[in-house]
Amino acid sequence: GFRTYVILYALSKNIFTLKNEFQGMLSLPEGATLHKITSLLPPRSTVVEIGCYKGLSTSFILSGLRSNSKLYSIDPFDKDLNKQLEEIKKYKDRNYKRTEYELMKIKSKKIFVEKELKKRGFTRFLLIEDYSFNIAKKWNKK
């Protein structure tokens, strides 16, 4: 079935271990889907990810990118946690809010995520430590 397909796909693309190497709430089928989608992009693509957390989705995206492509991943990381907590208070879904509060307790520094990605051979990325709404105002890339 589908589960078998996902496992075989992840094994064939050498991405099966990413789920264990990086922390995050992404499932293996979701990660395999990110890999597949990015592998279909043409060379020299620019990909923007909003929300990196500890690099799990980032690693799946990077593993699928073709030559000369680049990923820009935007996340406030552990910067200004009080402001991030204020933003979470605005969410309506209690379960989502609770999950976000728990994740905030173990939020990573940008340099840690960068180091972990590079340690696994990923190079075509730039982590941007800020909020996406700030970056969107000054974004000038295609």
C-alpha positions in Angstrom: 0.0 0.0 0.0 0.9 3.6 0.3 3.0 3.2 3.5 5.1 0.6 1.7 5.5 2.9 -1.3 6.6 5.8 0.9 9.2 3.6 2.7 10.6 2.3 -0.6 10.7 5.7 -2.1 12.5 7.2 0.9 15.0 4.3 0.9 15.6 4.6 -2.9 16.3 8.3 -2.6 18.5 7.9 0.5 16.2 10.2 2.6 14.8 7.6 5.0 17.1 8.6 7.9 16.3 12.4 7.7 13.2 11.8 9.9 15.4 10.6 12.7 18.3 13.0 12.2 16.3 16.2 12.5 13.5 17.2 14.9 10.1 18.3 13.8 6.5 17.3 13.4 6.7 16.3 9.7 5.8 12.7 8.9 7.9 10.5 6.6 5.2 10.6 3.9 5.1 14.5 4.1 8.9 14.6 3.9 9.0 12.2 0.9 6.4 14.4 -0.8 8.5 17.6 -0.2 11.5 15.7 -1.7 9.5 14.6 -4.7 8.0 18.0 -5.4 11.4 19.8 -5.2 13.0 17.1 -7.3 10.6 18.0 -10.1 11.6 21.6 -10.1 14.0 22.8 -12.9 17.6 23.5 -12.3 18.4 26.9 -10.9 15.1 27.1 -9.0 14.6 29.3 -6.0 12.6 27.8 -3.1 11.4 29.7 -0.1 10.4 27.9 3.1 8.5 29.7 5.8 9.2 28.0 9.1 12.3 25.9 9.6 12.2 25.0 13.3 15.1 22.4 13.6 15.6 21.6 9.9 13.4 18.6 9.3 11.4 19.9 6.4 14.4 21.9 5.2 16.4 18.7 4.9 13.8 17.0 2.8 13.5 20.0 0.5 17.3 20.2 0.1 17.6 16.5 -0.6 15.3 16.9 -3.6 16.7 20.2 -5.0 18.5 19.9 -8.4 21.8 21.5 -9.4 22.2 25.2 -9.0 19.0 25.6 -7.0 18.8 27.4 -3.7 16.6 27.2 -0.6 15.9 30.3 1.5 14.4 29.2 4.8 12.8 31.9 7.0 12.4 31.4 10.7 12.8 33.6 13.8 14.5 30.6 15.5 15.1 31.5 19.2 15.2 35.2 18.6 12.7 37.3 20.6 10.8 34.4 22.1 8.4 36.7 23.9 7.2 38.2 20.7 6.8 34.7 19.2 4.7 33.7 22.3 2.5 36.8 21.8 1.9 35.7 18.2 0.9 32.2 19.3 -1.7 33.7 21.7 -3.6 34.9 18.7 -4.2 31.4 17.4 -7.8 30.1 17.9 -7.2 26.3 17.9 -6.3 25.3 21.5 -4.5 22.1 20.5 -2.3 23.8 17.9 -1.6 26.6 20.4 -0.6 24.1 23.1 1.7 22.3 20.6 3.3 25.6 19.6 3.9 26.6 23.2 5.7 23.3 23.9 7.9 23.7 20.8 8.9 27.2 21.9 10.5 25.7 25.0 13.1 23.9 22.8 13.5 26.3 19.9 16.9 26.2 18.2 19.5 28.8 17.4 20.0 29.5 13.7 23.7 28.5 14.0 22.7 25.0 15.4 20.3 24.3 12.5 22.9 25.5 10.0 25.6 23.3 11.5 23.4 20.2 11.4 22.4 20.8 7.8 26.0 21.3 6.7 27.1 18.3 8.7 24.9 16.2 6.5 26.3 17.7 3.3 23.6 20.3 2.5 25.1 23.5 1.1 22.6 25.2 -1.2 20.6 27.1 1.5 20.5 30.3 3.4 18.7 30.4 6.8 17.2 33.8 7.4 16.6 34.7 11.0 13.4 36.9 10.9 9.7 36.8 10.5 8.4 36.0 7.0 6.2 39.2 7.1 9.3 41.3 7.5 11.2 39.5 4.7 8.3 39.7 2.3 8.4 43.5 2.4 11.9 43.6 1.0 12.1 40.3 -1.0 13.5 41.0 -4.5 14.3 37.5 -5.9 12.2 35.5 -8.3 
